[in-house]
């Protein structure tokens, strides 16, 4: 499985370069430090914390992808990246890139199919979030913004799904003690 995940990571890296070359959107031009300087309760600050924690900067033209991570709580490992795309697909987002990720991710990591299907189902239940202009929402109160998208029950369901996947992942890793 490790080799398959590495393959997907390489495909992400390669396809991102190609995708960005043809993407028509304009980059936000905002650094992680600028986001971290926003008030702590804002969506932008939460985005900055996510980027800082992962050692990232926003990638121009596809900043909204990191916004999805912050809103949903999905991590950056391969299976979470694919599950995040399933949430977006369930929520109504349709792009060729997203479709390719779903197909390749499912074919190369079929052992996560249950995780992906549940992510898709949650995405279908949520209020639409894939269409927002996230740059305009950086100073919005994070918790209030999340309440526009998630009911408390949906948020709990999503967190339970993510925690369950983390536990399964932990159990499947070899112990060297």
VENLINQUI-V144646 format. One record per residue. SS is DSSP state (H for helix, E for strand, L for the rest). OMEGA is omega in whole degrees, 0 to 359 (NA if undefined). BURIAL is # if it has 24 or more other ideal C-beta (glycine too) atoms within 12 Angstrom, else .. Layout:
((SS OMEGA BURIAL) (SS OMEGA BURIAL))
//
This chain:
((L 181 .) (H 180 .) (H 179 .) (H 178 .) (H 177 #) (H 178 .) (H 180 .) (H 178 #) (H 179 #) (H 178 .) (H 176 #) (H 181 #) (H 182 .) (H 185 .) (H 179 .) (H 179 .) (H 180 .) (H 182 .) (H 182 #) (H 180 .) (H 185 .) (H 181 .) (L 185 .) (L 183 .) (L 177 .) (L 179 .) (L 180 .) (L 182 #) (L 181 .) (L 180 #) (L 176 .) (H 180 #) (H 177 .) (H 178 .) (H 180 #) (H 179 .) (L 178 .) (L 179 #) (L 187 .) (L 184 .) (L 186 .) (E 175 #) (H 181 #) (H 178 #) (H 177 #) (H 177 #) (H 177 #) (H 178 #) (H 178 #) (H 181 #) (H 181 #) (H 181 .) (H 183 .) (H 180 .) (L 184 .) (L 163 .) (L 176 .) (L 175 #) (L 183 #) (L 177 .) (L 179 .) (L 182 #) (H 183 #) (H 179 #) (H 177 #) (H 175 #) (H 177 #) (H 178 #) (H 183 #) (H 181 #) (H 187 #) (H 182 #) (L 178 #) (L 178 #) (L 184 .) (L 175 #) (L 188 #) (H 183 #) (H 176 #) (H 177 #) (H 180 #) (H 178 #) (H 177 #) (H 178 #) (H 176 #) (H 176 #) (H 181 #) (H 179 #) (H 177 #) (H 181 #) (L 175 #) (L 179 .) (L 180 #) (L 173 .) (L 177 .) (H 180 .) (H 179 #) (H 180 #) (H 178 .) (H 179 #) (H 179 #) (H 182 #) (H 182 .) (H 180 #) (H 180 #) (H 180 #) (H 184 .) (H 179 #) (L 184 #) (H 180 .) (H 177 .) (H 184 #) (H 179 .) (H 177 .) (H 180 #) (H 181 #) (H 179 .) (H 176 #) (H 178 #) (H 182 #) (H 178 .) (H 179 #) (H 179 #) (H 184 .) (H 186 .) (L 169 #) (L 183 .) (L 180 .) (L 187 #) (L 186 #) (L 185 .) (L 170 .) (L 188 .) (H 178 #) (H 179 #) (H 184 .) (H 185 #) (L 181 #) (L 179 #) (L 175 #) (E 186 .) (H 184 #) (H 178 .) (H 178 .) (H 180 #) (H 180 #) (H 176 .) (H 185 .) (H 186 #) (L 164 #) (L 179 .) (H 180 .) (H 179 .) (H 179 #) (H 178 #) (H 179 .) (H 179 #) (H 180 #) (H 177 .) (H 179 .) (H 181 #) (H 179 #) (H 179 .) (H 179 .) (H 178 #) (H 179 .) (H 178 .) (H 180 .) (H 179 .) (H 181 .) (H 183 .) (H 180 .) (L 180 .) (L 178 .) (L 182 .) (L 180 .) (L NA .))
//
